[in-house]
């Protein structure tokens, strides 16, 4: 009986982990400081792809519907892992953008803006304004950039 319970528990843990698909990136890598501007841009692009994959995993895909119907804990685990993967990707992008700024890479503000614009499209106006204000207060945006972005959100 004890062995049977252990086997059942092991099978459940295996199913939960095997169904949890989204990949979670390491926010900081030891190699990051050695990357040049072009390599940092490539890292950001890769991180954005991983984030999109995690967002897709949260959608109503056939796999998620099957998990929900047949084994809802696996579906819940997939959603949780997707949230963790998205947050890790956001944190990694923030880290990489800061490295690009320290290295005075060209186009860092454009890259940062495109990342923020892509992630803000699904957020409501008050949330977008809070994020924008936070970026302005942290020095990521100049006063002029802040005013333009705020006007665009309010349009």
LUMZAFI-963725 format. One line per 2 residues: for each residue z, y, x of C-alpha. Coordinates in nm, 2 decimals. Layout:
// LUMZAFI-963725
Z Y X ~ ...
END
This chain:
// LUMZAFI-963725
0.00 0.00 0.00 ~ 0.09 0.24 0.28
-0.23 0.16 0.47 ~ -0.43 0.22 0.15
-0.28 0.56 0.10 ~ -0.35 0.65 0.46
-0.72 0.54 0.42 ~ -0.75 0.75 0.10
-0.60 1.05 0.26 ~ -0.82 1.01 0.57
-1.13 0.99 0.34 ~ -1.03 1.30 0.15
-0.98 1.50 0.48 ~ -1.31 1.37 0.61
-1.50 1.47 0.29 ~ -1.34 1.82 0.30
-1.44 1.88 0.66 ~ -1.78 1.73 0.63
-1.87 1.94 0.33 ~ -1.75 2.27 0.48
-2.08 2.38 0.63 ~ -2.07 2.75 0.74
-2.05 2.80 1.11 ~ -1.77 3.03 1.24
-1.85 3.23 1.55 ~ -1.60 3.32 1.82
-1.53 3.69 1.79 ~ -1.50 3.74 2.17
-1.66 3.54 2.44 ~ -1.57 3.55 2.81
-1.93 3.62 2.89 ~ -1.97 3.92 2.66
-1.88 4.18 2.92 ~ -2.16 4.05 3.15
-2.43 4.09 2.89 ~ -2.68 4.37 2.93
-2.79 4.59 2.63 ~ -3.08 4.36 2.53
-2.87 4.05 2.54 ~ -2.60 4.23 2.33
-2.87 4.31 2.07 ~ -2.98 3.94 2.07
-2.61 3.84 2.02 ~ -2.58 4.08 1.72
-2.90 3.94 1.57 ~ -2.77 3.58 1.61
-2.44 3.68 1.45 ~ -2.62 3.84 1.16
-2.81 3.52 1.10 ~ -2.49 3.32 1.10
-2.34 3.57 0.85 ~ -2.64 3.54 0.62
-2.62 3.16 0.64 ~ -2.25 3.18 0.54
-2.34 3.42 0.25 ~ -2.60 3.17 0.14
-2.34 2.89 0.15 ~ -2.14 3.08 -0.11
-2.43 3.11 -0.35 ~ -2.51 2.87 -0.63
-2.71 2.63 -0.41 ~ -2.77 2.28 -0.52
-2.53 2.15 -0.26 ~ -2.25 2.37 -0.39
-2.32 2.28 -0.75 ~ -2.30 1.91 -0.65
-1.98 1.96 -0.45 ~ -1.83 2.15 -0.75
-1.92 1.88 -1.00 ~ -1.85 1.57 -0.79
-1.57 1.69 -0.55 ~ -1.44 2.03 -0.63
-1.20 2.05 -0.33 ~ -1.50 2.02 -0.09
-1.66 2.31 -0.28 ~ -1.35 2.52 -0.25
-1.33 2.44 0.12 ~ -1.70 2.54 0.17
-1.63 2.88 0.00 ~ -1.32 2.93 0.21
-1.51 2.85 0.53 ~ -1.79 3.08 0.43
-1.54 3.37 0.39 ~ -1.39 3.29 0.73
-1.74 3.28 0.88 ~ -1.84 3.61 0.73
-1.52 3.78 0.85 ~ -1.57 3.64 1.20
-1.93 3.75 1.21 ~ -1.82 4.10 1.10
-1.55 4.11 1.37 ~ -1.80 3.99 1.64
-2.05 4.25 1.54 ~ -1.78 4.52 1.57
-1.68 4.39 1.92 ~ -2.05 4.38 2.04
-2.12 4.73 1.91 ~ -1.82 4.86 2.10
-1.95 4.69 2.42 ~ -2.29 4.85 2.36
-2.12 5.19 2.32 ~ -1.93 5.14 2.65
-2.25 5.05 2.82 ~ -2.43 5.35 2.67
-2.70 5.13 2.52 ~ -2.99 5.30 2.35
-3.01 5.27 1.97 ~ -2.65 5.15 1.92
-2.60 5.39 1.63 ~ -2.92 5.26 1.46
-2.81 4.90 1.50 ~ -2.46 4.98 1.38
-2.60 5.16 1.08 ~ -2.83 4.88 0.99
-2.54 4.63 1.01 ~ -2.32 4.84 0.79
-2.60 4.91 0.55 ~ -2.68 4.54 0.51
-2.31 4.45 0.45 ~ -2.25 4.75 0.22
-2.54 4.68 -0.03 ~ -2.32 4.44 -0.23
-2.01 4.67 -0.24 ~ -1.92 4.92 -0.51
-1.93 5.30 -0.44 ~ -1.56 5.35 -0.38
-1.55 5.07 -0.13 ~ -1.86 5.21 0.05
-1.69 5.55 0.07 ~ -1.37 5.40 0.21
-1.56 5.22 0.48 ~ -1.76 5.53 0.56
-1.44 5.74 0.59 ~ -1.29 5.48 0.82
-1.59 5.49 1.04 ~ -1.58 5.87 1.06
-1.21 5.88 1.14 ~ -1.25 5.61 1.42
-1.52 5.83 1.58 ~ -1.81 5.59 1.50
-1.98 5.87 1.30 ~ -2.02 6.24 1.37
-1.94 6.49 1.10 ~ -2.31 6.54 1.02
-2.37 6.16 1.00 ~ -2.07 6.12 0.78
-2.19 6.39 0.54 ~ -2.55 6.25 0.52
-2.42 5.89 0.46 ~ -2.18 6.01 0.20
-2.45 6.20 0.01 ~ -2.68 5.89 0.03
-2.41 5.67 -0.12 ~ -2.34 5.91 -0.40
-2.71 5.94 -0.50
END
